[in-house]
Amino acid sequence: MSENCIFCKIAAGDIPAKKVYEDADFLAFHDINPAAPIHLLVIPKKHVASLAHVKDEDGPWLGRMMVLMQKLASDNGCTPGHEGGFRVVANTGREGGQEVDHLHFHILGGPRPWNKRAAPAA
């Protein structure tokens, strides 16, 4: 745990969050500023600053985290199949848009109001 990390504080229960999943290794909760109808954050409870800090030995838990995200997307309302789906994003570093220095994945799903493409002709 990093004493100045907001996500470490959330994982420790020191800061409240609208949790959707928790086990010994991971925590998932709703983003406080959602960018999509479904917007979850998934974090490891172990403090890792970003994907740039992942090491070879982190592969097993990171793989479990990836599998968990599929289940979380489904359990929290993302439509399955080709017509549905979800997006997983991990911003890494300042230039990559990372705002909190704790590895986290965004799960984004639900209807895409920003999709302006016309429906295909019948």
N, CA, C and O atoms as a MOPAC input file, in Angstrom:
PM7 MOZYME 1SCF
protein

 N      0.84500 1    -1.19100 1     0.00000 1
 C      0.00000 1     0.00000 1     0.00000 1
 C      0.88000 1     1.24100 1     0.00000 1
 O      1.90500 1     1.29700 1     0.67900 1
 N      0.46500 1     2.21600 1    -0.76400 1
 C      1.15400 1     3.49400 1    -0.79600 1
 C      0.30800 1     4.48200 1     0.00100 1
 O     -0.87400 1     4.65600 1    -0.29500 1
 N      0.88500 1     5.12400 1     0.99400 1
 C      0.10000 1     5.96400 1     1.91200 1
 C     -0.54300 1     7.17600 1     1.25700 1
 O     -1.51900 1     7.70400 1     1.79100 1
 N     -0.03100 1     7.63800 1     0.11500 1
 C     -0.60600 1     8.80800 1    -0.54900 1
 C     -1.48800 1     8.45500 1    -1.74200 1
 O     -1.94800 1     9.34600 1    -2.45600 1
 N     -1.72700 1     7.17700 1    -1.96300 1
 C     -2.47400 1     6.72500 1    -3.13800 1
 C     -3.96800 1     6.62200 1    -2.82900 1
 O     -4.36700 1     5.89700 1    -1.91800 1
 N     -4.78700 1     7.34100 1    -3.58200 1
 C     -6.22600 1     7.32900 1    -3.34700 1
 C     -6.82200 1     5.93800 1    -3.56100 1
 O     -7.73100 1     5.53800 1    -2.83300 1
 N     -6.31700 1     5.19100 1    -4.55700 1
 C     -6.85900 1     3.85500 1    -4.79300 1
 C     -6.44800 1     2.88700 1    -3.69100 1
 O     -7.22100 1     1.99000 1    -3.35500 1
 N     -5.26500 1     3.03900 1    -3.12300 1
 C     -4.87000 1     2.21900 1    -1.96600 1
 C     -5.79000 1     2.52200 1    -0.78200 1
 O     -6.17000 1     1.62000 1    -0.03500 1
 N     -6.14000 1     3.79300 1    -0.61900 1
 C     -7.04700 1     4.17700 1     0.47000 1
 C     -8.44700 1     3.61700 1     0.25400 1
 O     -9.10800 1     3.21000 1     1.20900 1
 N     -8.90400 1     3.59500 1    -0.99700 1
 C    -10.20200 1     2.98900 1    -1.30400 1
 C    -10.14800 1     1.49500 1    -1.01800 1
 O    -11.06600 1     0.94800 1    -0.40800 1
 N     -9.08000 1     0.83000 1    -1.45500 1
 C     -8.93100 1    -0.62100 1    -1.22600 1
 C     -8.88900 1    -0.94600 1     0.26300 1
 O     -9.37700 1    -1.99500 1     0.68200 1
 N     -8.31200 1    -0.05800 1     1.06100 1
 C     -8.21700 1    -0.26600 1     2.51100 1
 C     -9.52300 1     0.07100 1     3.22800 1
 O     -9.66800 1    -0.22200 1     4.41500 1
 N    -10.46800 1     0.67800 1     2.52600 1
 C    -11.73800 1     1.06400 1     3.14300 1
 C    -11.69700 1     2.42200 1     3.81300 1
 O    -12.65100 1     2.80300 1     4.49100 1
 N    -10.61100 1     3.16200 1     3.63700 1
 C    -10.48300 1     4.48400 1     4.24600 1
 C    -11.27600 1     5.55800 1     3.49300 1
 O    -11.64800 1     6.57900 1     4.07200 1
 N    -11.52800 1     5.32600 1     2.21800 1
 C    -12.32000 1     6.23100 1     1.38500 1
 C    -13.44700 1     5.38900 1     0.79400 1
 O    -13.18800 1     4.31800 1     0.24600 1
 N    -14.69500 1     5.85500 1     0.89500 1
 C    -15.81000 1     5.04700 1     0.37700 1
 C    -15.82600 1     5.00200 1    -1.15000 1
 O    -15.35900 1     5.92100 1    -1.82300 1
 N    -16.37400 1     3.91300 1    -1.67300 1
 C    -16.57500 1     3.74600 1    -3.11200 1
 C    -17.79100 1     2.86500 1    -3.29800 1
 O    -18.13900 1     2.07700 1    -2.41900 1
 N    -18.43000 1     2.99900 1    -4.43300 1
 C    -19.58300 1     2.16000 1    -4.76700 1
 C    -19.04800 1     0.86300 1    -5.38700 1
 O    -18.92800 1     0.73300 1    -6.60500 1
 N    -18.73600 1    -0.08300 1    -4.50700 1
 C    -18.08900 1    -1.33000 1    -4.91900 1
 C    -19.06500 1    -2.25900 1    -5.63400 1
 O    -20.24500 1    -2.33900 1    -5.29200 1
 N    -18.53400 1    -2.95900 1    -6.64200 1
 C    -19.30800 1    -3.99300 1    -7.32700 1
 C    -18.65700 1    -5.36100 1    -7.17900 1
 O    -19.28700 1    -6.38100 1    -7.46100 1
 N    -17.39800 1    -5.39100 1    -6.73800 1
 C    -16.69400 1    -6.66000 1    -6.56600 1
 C    -15.48400 1    -6.42300 1    -5.65500 1
 O    -14.83000 1    -5.38100 1    -5.70100 1
 N    -15.22100 1    -7.43200 1    -4.83100 1
 C    -14.00800 1    -7.38000 1    -4.00600 1
 C    -13.62500 1    -8.79600 1    -3.61800 1
 O    -14.47400 1    -9.60300 1    -3.23900 1
 N    -12.33300 1    -9.08600 1    -3.71700 1
 C    -11.77900 1   -10.32100 1    -3.18300 1
 C    -10.42200 1    -9.97200 1    -2.56800 1
 O    -10.11600 1    -8.79400 1    -2.38600 1
 N     -9.63000 1   -10.95000 1    -2.25400 1
 C     -8.35300 1   -10.69800 1    -1.58400 1
 C     -7.37600 1    -9.90900 1    -2.45500 1
 O     -6.50200 1    -9.21900 1    -1.93100 1
 N     -7.51200 1   -10.00400 1    -3.77500 1
 C     -6.53700 1    -9.39600 1    -4.68400 1
 C     -7.02100 1    -8.17600 1    -5.44700 1
 O     -6.21800 1    -7.32200 1    -5.82300 1
 N     -8.34100 1    -8.08200 1    -5.68300 1
 C     -8.86300 1    -7.04800 1    -6.57900 1
 C    -10.07500 1    -6.33800 1    -5.99500 1
 O    -10.77200 1    -6.85700 1    -5.12400 1
 N    -10.29900 1    -5.14200 1    -6.50300 1
 C    -11.47200 1    -4.35500 1    -6.13300 1
 C    -12.00000 1    -3.70500 1    -7.40600 1
 O    -11.22900 1    -3.20500 1    -8.22500 1
 N    -13.32500 1    -3.71700 1    -7.56600 1
 C    -13.96000 1    -3.03500 1    -8.68900 1
 C    -15.05200 1    -2.13200 1    -8.13700 1
 O    -15.79600 1    -2.51400 1    -7.23400 1
 N    -15.13700 1    -0.93500 1    -8.69100 1
 C    -16.11500 1     0.03800 1    -8.21800 1
 C    -16.49400 1     0.98200 1    -9.34700 1
 O    -15.79800 1     1.07800 1   -10.35800 1
 N    -17.61200 1     1.67800 1    -9.15700 1
 C    -18.08300 1     2.63300 1   -10.15300 1
 C    -17.18500 1     3.86100 1   -10.19300 1
 O    -16.75600 1     4.36300 1    -9.15400 1
 N    -16.90500 1     4.34100 1   -11.40100 1
 C    -16.14200 1     5.57300 1   -11.57600 1
 C    -17.01800 1     6.74300 1   -11.12600 1
 O    -18.21000 1     6.78100 1   -11.42900 1
 N    -16.42600 1     7.69700 1   -10.40300 1
 C    -17.22000 1     8.83100 1    -9.90500 1
 C    -17.52900 1     9.85600 1   -10.99700 1
 O    -18.37400 1    10.73200 1   -10.81000 1
 N    -16.84500 1     9.74600 1   -12.13300 1
 C    -17.08800 1    10.64200 1   -13.25900 1
 C    -17.22600 1     9.79300 1   -14.52400 1
 O    -16.33400 1     9.79500 1   -15.37200 1
 N    -18.34700 1     9.06400 1   -14.65400 1
 C    -18.46600 1     8.08800 1   -15.73600 1
 C    -18.43200 1     8.69500 1   -17.13700 1
 O    -19.01600 1     9.74700 1   -17.39700 1
 N    -17.73200 1     7.99800 1   -18.02700 1
 C    -17.63200 1     8.40600 1   -19.42500 1
 C    -18.53200 1     7.56400 1   -20.32600 1
 O    -18.55900 1     7.76400 1   -21.54000 1
 N    -19.26200 1     6.62900 1   -19.73800 1
 C    -20.17100 1     5.75100 1   -20.47400 1
 C    -21.27700 1     5.32100 1   -19.51300 1
 O    -21.12700 1     5.46300 1   -18.30000 1
 N    -22.38500 1     4.79900 1   -20.03900 1
 C    -23.46000 1     4.35500 1   -19.15200 1
 C    -22.99000 1     3.34200 1   -18.10300 1
 O    -23.47100 1     3.35600 1   -16.96900 1
 N    -22.06600 1     2.47700 1   -18.47100 1
 C    -21.43100 1     1.55400 1   -17.52300 1
 C    -19.95700 1     1.92300 1   -17.50000 1
 O    -19.28100 1     1.84800 1   -18.52600 1
 N    -19.45700 1     2.32000 1   -16.34400 1
 C    -18.04900 1     2.71900 1   -16.22300 1
 C    -17.53800 1     2.25900 1   -14.86200 1
 O    -17.82400 1     2.86800 1   -13.83100 1
 N    -16.78300 1     1.18000 1   -14.88700 1
 C    -16.20200 1     0.61400 1   -13.66600 1
 C    -14.69900 1     0.79100 1   -13.68600 1
 O    -14.08600 1     0.87300 1   -14.75000 1
 N    -14.11100 1     0.85100 1   -12.50600 1
 C    -12.65900 1     0.80800 1   -12.35000 1
 C    -12.32000 1    -0.49800 1   -11.65900 1
 O    -12.99100 1    -0.89900 1   -10.70800 1
 N    -11.28100 1    -1.15900 1   -12.13700 1
 C    -10.80900 1    -2.40300 1   -11.53400 1
 C     -9.35000 1    -2.19400 1   -11.16100 1
 O     -8.52800 1    -1.81900 1   -11.99700 1
 N     -9.03900 1    -2.44400 1    -9.88500 1
 C     -7.67900 1    -2.22500 1    -9.38900 1
 C     -7.16000 1    -3.47500 1    -8.68700 1
 O     -7.93100 1    -4.24000 1    -8.10900 1
 N     -5.83800 1    -3.67400 1    -8.74500 1
 C     -5.25700 1    -4.67600 1    -7.86000 1
 C     -5.10800 1    -4.03500 1    -6.48400 1
 O     -4.83300 1    -2.83900 1    -6.38100 1
 N     -5.28800 1    -4.81800 1    -5.43600 1
 C     -5.08600 1    -4.26500 1    -4.09600 1
 C     -3.60300 1    -4.02100 1    -3.83000 1
 O     -3.23700 1    -3.15800 1    -3.03200 1
 N     -2.76800 1    -4.78100 1    -4.50000 1
 C     -1.31600 1    -4.56800 1    -4.44100 1
 C     -1.01300 1    -3.27600 1    -5.20200 1
 O     -1.49300 1    -3.08300 1    -6.31900 1
 N     -0.22300 1    -2.39900 1    -4.59900 1
 C      0.09700 1    -1.14800 1    -5.28300 1
 C      1.11500 1    -1.39300 1    -6.39000 1
 O      2.24700 1    -1.81200 1    -6.14500 1
 N      0.67700 1    -1.11700 1    -7.61300 1
 C      1.53000 1    -1.11100 1    -8.79900 1
 C      1.20900 1     0.20900 1    -9.47500 1
 O      0.04100 1     0.49500 1    -9.73600 1
 N      2.20600 1     1.01200 1    -9.76200 1
 C      1.95800 1     2.36600 1   -10.25600 1
 C      1.26700 1     2.41000 1   -11.61200 1
 O      0.39600 1     3.25500 1   -11.82100 1
 N      1.62700 1     1.52700 1   -12.53900 1
 C      1.02700 1     1.54100 1   -13.87900 1
 C      1.41300 1     0.27000 1   -14.62100 1
 O      2.16300 1    -0.55600 1   -14.10000 1
 N      0.90500 1     0.11500 1   -15.83000 1
 C      1.31900 1    -1.02400 1   -16.65300 1
 C      2.81800 1    -0.99200 1   -16.94000 1
 O      3.43700 1    -2.03500 1   -17.15400 1
 N      3.39200 1     0.19200 1   -16.94500 1
 C      4.83100 1     0.31800 1   -17.17500 1
 C      5.64400 1    -0.28100 1   -16.03200 1
 O      6.85000 1    -0.48500 1   -16.17300 1
 N      5.00000 1    -0.56200 1   -14.90800 1
 C      5.68900 1    -1.11300 1   -13.74000 1
 C      5.40900 1    -2.59600 1   -13.52000 1
 O      5.89400 1    -3.18000 1   -12.55000 1
 N      4.63000 1    -3.21000 1   -14.41100 1
 C      4.32400 1    -4.63700 1   -14.29800 1
 C      5.56900 1    -5.44100 1   -14.64800 1
 O      6.28400 1    -5.12300 1   -15.59900 1
 N      5.81400 1    -6.48000 1   -13.87200 1
 C      6.97800 1    -7.33800 1   -14.07600 1
 C      6.52700 1    -8.72200 1   -14.52800 1
 O      5.34400 1    -9.04800 1   -14.43400 1
 N      7.45200 1    -9.53300 1   -15.01400 1
 C      7.13000 1   -10.88200 1   -15.47500 1
 C      6.37400 1   -11.67300 1   -14.41700 1
 O      5.42400 1   -12.38800 1   -14.73800 1
 N      6.78500 1   -11.55300 1   -13.16700 1
 C      6.14900 1   -12.33300 1   -12.09400 1
 C      4.71800 1   -11.86600 1   -11.79200 1
 O      3.99700 1   -12.53800 1   -11.05400 1
 N      4.30300 1   -10.73200 1   -12.34700 1
 C      2.93500 1   -10.24700 1   -12.16100 1
 C      1.95200 1   -10.89100 1   -13.13800 1
 O      0.74300 1   -10.69500 1   -13.01700 1
 N      2.45900 1   -11.65000 1   -14.09500 1
 C      1.61300 1   -12.26600 1   -15.11500 1
 C      0.42500 1   -13.06300 1   -14.57700 1
 O     -0.68900 1   -12.88800 1   -15.07000 1
 N      0.62300 1   -13.93500 1   -13.57900 1
 C     -0.51700 1   -14.73300 1   -13.10300 1
 C     -1.67600 1   -13.89100 1   -12.55400 1
 O     -2.82700 1   -14.13100 1   -12.92000 1
 N     -1.40200 1   -12.91900 1   -11.69200 1
 C     -2.51300 1   -12.13100 1   -11.14200 1
 C     -3.09100 1   -11.18800 1   -12.19800 1
 O     -4.28800 1   -10.90400 1   -12.18700 1
 N     -2.25000 1   -10.70600 1   -13.10400 1
 C     -2.75500 1    -9.82700 1   -14.15900 1
 C     -3.67000 1   -10.61100 1   -15.10800 1
 O     -4.67500 1   -10.07900 1   -15.58000 1
 N     -3.33100 1   -11.85100 1   -15.38400 1
 C     -4.19700 1   -12.70300 1   -16.19300 1
 C     -5.53600 1   -12.94000 1   -15.51500 1
 O     -6.57800 1   -12.89200 1   -16.16900 1
 N     -5.52000 1   -13.19700 1   -14.20900 1
 C     -6.77200 1   -13.38100 1   -13.46400 1
 C     -7.61300 1   -12.10600 1   -13.51800 1
 O     -8.84000 1   -12.15800 1   -13.60500 1
 N     -6.93600 1   -10.97200 1   -13.46600 1
 C     -7.63700 1    -9.68900 1   -13.51100 1
 C     -8.32900 1    -9.50000 1   -14.86600 1
 O     -9.45300 1    -9.00100 1   -14.92500 1
 N     -7.66800 1    -9.89200 1   -15.93500 1
 C     -8.26000 1    -9.76400 1   -17.26900 1
 C     -9.50600 1   -10.63500 1   -17.39100 1
 O    -10.51700 1   -10.19500 1   -17.93800 1
 N     -9.44200 1   -11.86400 1   -16.88700 1
 C    -10.60500 1   -12.75800 1   -16.92100 1
 C    -11.73400 1   -12.18600 1   -16.06600 1
 O    -12.90000 1   -12.24800 1   -16.45600 1
 N    -11.39600 1   -11.63500 1   -14.91200 1
 C    -12.39200 1   -11.03600 1   -14.03200 1
 C    -13.13700 1    -9.89700 1   -14.72700 1
 O    -14.34400 1    -9.74600 1   -14.53800 1
 N    -12.43500 1    -9.09500 1   -15.52600 1
 C    -13.07500 1    -7.94800 1   -16.16900 1
 C    -14.18600 1    -8.36800 1   -17.10800 1
 O    -15.19200 1    -7.66600 1   -17.21900 1
 N    -14.03300 1    -9.48900 1   -17.78500 1
 C    -15.08800 1    -9.99700 1   -18.66000 1
 C    -16.33800 1   -10.29900 1   -17.83800 1
 O    -17.44500 1    -9.94700 1   -18.24500 1
 N    -16.17400 1   -10.93800 1   -16.70400 1
 C    -17.30200 1   -11.27000 1   -15.82700 1
 C    -17.93800 1   -10.00000 1   -15.26000 1
 O    -19.16300 1    -9.88600 1   -15.21700 1
 N    -17.11400 1    -9.05200 1   -14.82800 1
 C    -17.64100 1    -7.81100 1   -14.27200 1
 C    -18.45400 1    -7.03800 1   -15.30400 1
 O    -19.50500 1    -6.48400 1   -14.97900 1
 N    -17.97700 1    -6.99800 1   -16.53800 1
 C    -18.70900 1    -6.30300 1   -17.59600 1
 C    -20.09400 1    -6.93000 1   -17.76800 1
 O    -21.10100 1    -6.22500 1   -17.82300 1
 N    -20.13200 1    -8.24100 1   -17.85100 1
 C    -21.39800 1    -8.94500 1   -18.02000 1
 C    -22.31900 1    -8.76600 1   -16.81700 1
 O    -23.50500 1    -8.47600 1   -16.97300 1
 N    -21.76900 1    -8.93800 1   -15.61800 1
 C    -22.56500 1    -8.84000 1   -14.39000 1
 C    -23.12500 1    -7.44200 1   -14.14100 1
 O    -24.09900 1    -7.28000 1   -13.40600 1
 N    -22.50800 1    -6.43600 1   -14.75400 1
 C    -22.92100 1    -5.05800 1   -14.49000 1
 C    -23.64300 1    -4.39600 1   -15.65800 1
 O    -23.74500 1    -3.17100 1   -15.71900 1
 N    -24.14400 1    -5.21200 1   -16.58500 1
 C    -25.05100 1    -4.68100 1   -17.58600 1
 C    -24.53700 1    -4.51800 1   -18.99000 1
 O    -25.29300 1    -4.07600 1   -19.85600 1
 N    -23.29000 1    -4.85100 1   -19.26700 1
 C    -22.81300 1    -4.76000 1   -20.64700 1
 C    -23.48300 1    -5.85200 1   -21.47600 1
 O    -23.54200 1    -7.00700 1   -21.05300 1
 N    -23.97700 1    -5.49600 1   -22.63000 1
 C    -24.66900 1    -6.42600 1   -23.51200 1
 C    -23.65400 1    -7.38400 1   -24.13900 1
 O    -22.64800 1    -6.94800 1   -24.69700 1
 N    -23.91900 1    -8.68500 1   -24.04600 1
 C    -22.97400 1    -9.64800 1   -24.62600 1
 C    -23.08300 1    -9.71100 1   -26.14600 1
 O    -24.04300 1    -9.21200 1   -26.73300 1
 N    -22.10100 1   -10.32300 1   -26.76400 1
 C    -22.13800 1   -10.58800 1   -28.19200 1
 C    -21.65900 1    -9.44300 1   -29.05100 1
 O    -21.26800 1    -8.38600 1   -28.55500 1
 N    -21.69600 1    -9.67300 1   -30.35200 1
 C    -21.18700 1    -8.71100 1   -31.32800 1
 C    -21.92100 1    -7.36800 1   -31.28400 1
 O    -21.29700 1    -6.32300 1   -31.46400 1
 N    -23.20700 1    -7.38100 1   -31.05300 1
 C    -23.97800 1    -6.13700 1   -31.02300 1
 C    -23.78700 1    -5.37400 1   -29.71400 1
 O    -24.10400 1    -4.18800 1   -29.63100 1
 N    -23.27600 1    -6.04600 1   -28.70700 1
 C    -23.02800 1    -5.40900 1   -27.41700 1
 C    -21.54200 1    -5.17600 1   -27.25100 1
 O    -20.88800 1    -4.56400 1   -28.09600 1
 N    -21.02300 1    -5.67800 1   -26.14100 1
 C    -19.59400 1    -5.57500 1   -25.89000 1
 C    -19.24400 1    -4.53100 1   -24.84900 1
 O    -20.11500 1    -3.94600 1   -24.20600 1
 N    -17.96000 1    -4.31500 1   -24.70000 1
 C    -17.43000 1    -3.35100 1   -23.74100 1
 C    -16.01900 1    -3.00200 1   -24.14700 1
 O    -15.42400 1    -3.66400 1   -24.99700 1
 N    -15.48800 1    -1.97100 1   -23.54300 1
 C    -14.12300 1    -1.51500 1   -23.80400 1
 C    -13.35000 1    -1.58800 1   -22.49600 1
 O    -13.88200 1    -1.26500 1   -21.43400 1
 N    -12.09000 1    -2.01400 1   -22.57700 1
 C    -11.19000 1    -2.01900 1   -21.42400 1
 C    -10.03500 1    -1.08300 1   -21.76000 1
 O     -9.39000 1    -1.22300 1   -22.79900 1
 N     -9.78200 1    -0.12400 1   -20.86600 1
 C     -8.74600 1     0.87500 1   -21.09700 1
 C     -7.84500 1     0.96100 1   -19.87200 1
 O     -8.32100 1     0.98900 1   -18.73800 1
 N     -6.54000 1     1.00300 1   -20.11300 1
 C     -5.57400 1     1.26000 1   -19.04200 1
 C     -4.66800 1     2.38900 1   -19.51200 1
 O     -3.78700 1     2.17600 1   -20.34500 1
 N     -4.88100 1     3.57500 1   -18.98600 1
 C     -4.01000 1     4.70400 1   -19.30000 1
 C     -2.70100 1     4.50300 1   -18.54200 1
 O     -2.70100 1     4.10600 1   -17.37700 1
 N     -1.58500 1     4.78100 1   -19.21800 1
 C     -0.27800 1     4.53500 1   -18.60900 1
 C      0.60100 1     5.76800 1   -18.75200 1
 O      0.92900 1     6.18000 1   -19.86400 1
 N      0.97900 1     6.35000 1   -17.63000 1
 C      1.83700 1     7.53000 1   -17.63200 1
 C      1.07500 1     8.80200 1   -17.97300 1
 O     -0.05000 1     8.75300 1   -18.47100 1
 N      1.68800 1     9.91500 1   -17.70300 1
 C      1.05000 1    11.21500 1   -17.93200 1
 C      0.65000 1    11.39600 1   -19.39200 1
 O     -0.46700 1    11.82300 1   -19.68700 1
 N      1.57400 1    11.06700 1   -20.31300 1
 C      1.25700 1    11.23300 1   -21.73100 1
 C      0.18100 1    10.25800 1   -22.18800 1
 O     -0.48600 1    10.50200 1   -23.19300 1
 N      0.00600 1     9.16800 1   -21.47100 1
 C     -1.04500 1     8.20400 1   -21.77700 1
 C     -2.37000 1     8.53600 1   -21.11800 1
 O     -3.34600 1     7.80500 1   -21.28900 1
 N     -2.41900 1     9.62800 1   -20.36700 1
 C     -3.66300 1    10.06500 1   -19.74400 1
 C     -3.90100 1     9.52600 1   -18.35100 1
 O     -4.99700 1     9.69400 1   -17.81500 1
 N     -2.90900 1     8.88000 1   -17.73700 1
 C     -3.09200 1     8.33700 1   -16.38600 1
 C     -3.13900 1     9.46800 1   -15.36800 1
 O     -2.25000 1    10.31900 1   -15.32500 1
 N     -4.19800 1     9.46700 1   -14.54300 1
 C     -4.38300 1    10.51800 1   -13.54500 1
 C     -4.09700 1    10.04300 1   -12.12800 1
 O     -3.75600 1    10.85300 1   -11.26500 1
 N     -4.23000 1     8.74600 1   -11.87300 1
 C     -3.95200 1     8.18700 1   -10.54900 1
 C     -2.82800 1     7.17000 1   -10.71200 1
 O     -2.93100 1     6.24600 1   -11.52000 1
 N     -1.74900 1     7.34200 1    -9.93900 1
 C     -0.58300 1     6.46700 1   -10.05100 1
 C     -0.79500 1     5.14900 1    -9.31200 1
 O     -0.09000 1     4.83500 1    -8.35300 1
 N     -1.77000 1     4.39800 1    -9.77300 1
 C     -2.06900 1     3.04500 1    -9.28700 1
 C     -2.68800 1     2.34400 1   -10.48400 1
 O     -3.67000 1     2.83100 1   -11.04500 1
 N     -2.13500 1     1.22000 1   -10.88000 1
 C     -2.66200 1     0.49200 1   -12.02700 1
 C     -4.16300 1     0.32200 1   -11.89200 1
 O     -4.64700 1    -0.14600 1   -10.86100 1
 N     -4.89500 1     0.69400 1   -12.91600 1
 C     -6.33700 1     0.50200 1   -12.92700 1
 C     -6.82300 1     0.38300 1   -14.35900 1
 O     -6.27500 1     0.98300 1   -15.28300 1
 N     -7.85700 1    -0.40300 1   -14.50700 1
 C     -8.49100 1    -0.59100 1   -15.80000 1
 C     -9.89200 1     0.01000 1   -15.73900 1
 O    -10.59700 1    -0.12300 1   -14.73800 1
 N    -10.27600 1     0.66000 1   -16.80700 1
 C    -11.62700 1     1.16900 1   -16.96700 1
 C    -12.39700 1     0.14500 1   -17.79400 1
 O    -11.92900 1    -0.28500 1   -18.84800 1
 N    -13.56900 1    -0.24400 1   -17.31800 1
 C    -14.49700 1    -1.03300 1   -18.12200 1
 C    -15.60800 1    -0.07500 1   -18.53500 1
 O    -16.31000 1     0.47200 1   -17.68400 1
 N    -15.76500 1     0.12600 1   -19.83800 1
 C    -16.75900 1     1.05200 1   -20.38000 1
 C    -17.72100 1     0.27600 1   -21.26000 1
 O    -17.30300 1    -0.49500 1   -22.12400 1
 N    -19.00800 1     0.48100 1   -21.03900 1
 C    -19.99000 1    -0.23000 1   -21.84600 1
 C    -21.32600 1     0.47300 1   -21.83700 1
 O    -21.49300 1     1.55200 1   -21.26900 1
 N    -22.26400 1    -0.17400 1   -22.48400 1
 C    -23.59900 1     0.39500 1   -22.61400 1
 C    -23.74900 1     1.09800 1   -23.94400 1
 O    -22.79600 1     1.17400 1   -24.72100 1
 N    -24.93400 1     1.61300 1   -24.21500 1
 C    -25.18200 1     2.30100 1   -25.48700 1
 C    -24.18100 1     3.42900 1   -25.70700 1
 O    -23.80700 1     4.13200 1   -24.76800 1
 N    -23.76100 1     3.59300 1   -26.93100 1
 C    -22.76100 1     4.60600 1   -27.26500 1
 C    -23.41700 1     5.81500 1   -27.92300 1
 O    -23.52300 1     5.86700 1   -29.14800 1
 N    -23.85100 1     6.77000 1   -27.14300 1
 C    -24.48400 1     7.95500 1   -27.74700 1
 C    -23.52100 1     8.76400 1   -28.60200 1
 O    -23.95600 1     9.57300 1   -29.42200 1
 N    -22.22800 1     8.56100 1   -28.42300 1
 C    -21.25400 1     9.31100 1   -29.20400 1
 C    -21.03000 1     8.67200 1   -30.57300 1
 O    -20.31100 1     9.23300 1   -31.40000 1
 N    -21.64100 1     7.49100 1   -30.82900 1
 C    -21.47900 1     6.81300 1   -32.11600 1
 C    -22.43700 1     7.43400 1   -33.11900 1
 O    -23.64400 1     7.20100 1   -33.05300 1
 N    -21.91200 1     8.21600 1   -34.04000 1
 C    -22.73600 1     8.97400 1   -34.98300 1
 C    -22.87900 1     8.27500 1   -36.33800 1
 O    -23.51700 1     8.81700 1   -37.24100 1
 N    -22.30100 1     7.08800 1   -36.49400 1
 C    -22.39100 1     6.39900 1   -37.79000 1
 C    -23.83900 1     6.03200 1   -38.08400 1
 O    -24.59100 1     5.62000 1   -37.20100 1
 N    -24.19800 1     6.19000 1   -39.32100 1
 C    -25.56100 1     5.84200 1   -39.74600 1
 C    -25.71500 1     4.32800 1   -39.77100 1
 O    -24.75200 1     3.59400 1   -39.98900 1
 N    -26.92600 1     3.88300 1   -39.54700 1
 C    -27.22400 1     2.45100 1   -39.61100 1
 C    -27.03600 1     1.98300 1   -41.05300 1
 O    -27.31100 1     2.74200 1   -41.98200 1
 N    -26.57000 1     0.74300 1   -41.25900 1
 C    -26.38700 1     0.24100 1   -42.61700 1
 C    -27.72200 1     0.14500 1   -43.36300 1
 O    -28.76400 1    -0.13500 1   -42.77100 1
 N    -27.66100 1     0.37900 1   -44.64700 1
 C    -28.87300 1     0.31400 1   -45.47700 1
 C    -29.34700 1    -1.13200 1   -45.55300 1
 O    -28.54300 1    -2.06400 1   -45.56400 1
 N    -30.65400 1    -1.30200 1   -45.60400 1
 C    -31.23100 1    -2.65800 1   -45.64900 1
 C    -31.23400 1    -3.20400 1   -47.05400 1
 O    -31.68100 1    -4.32900 1   -47.27800 1

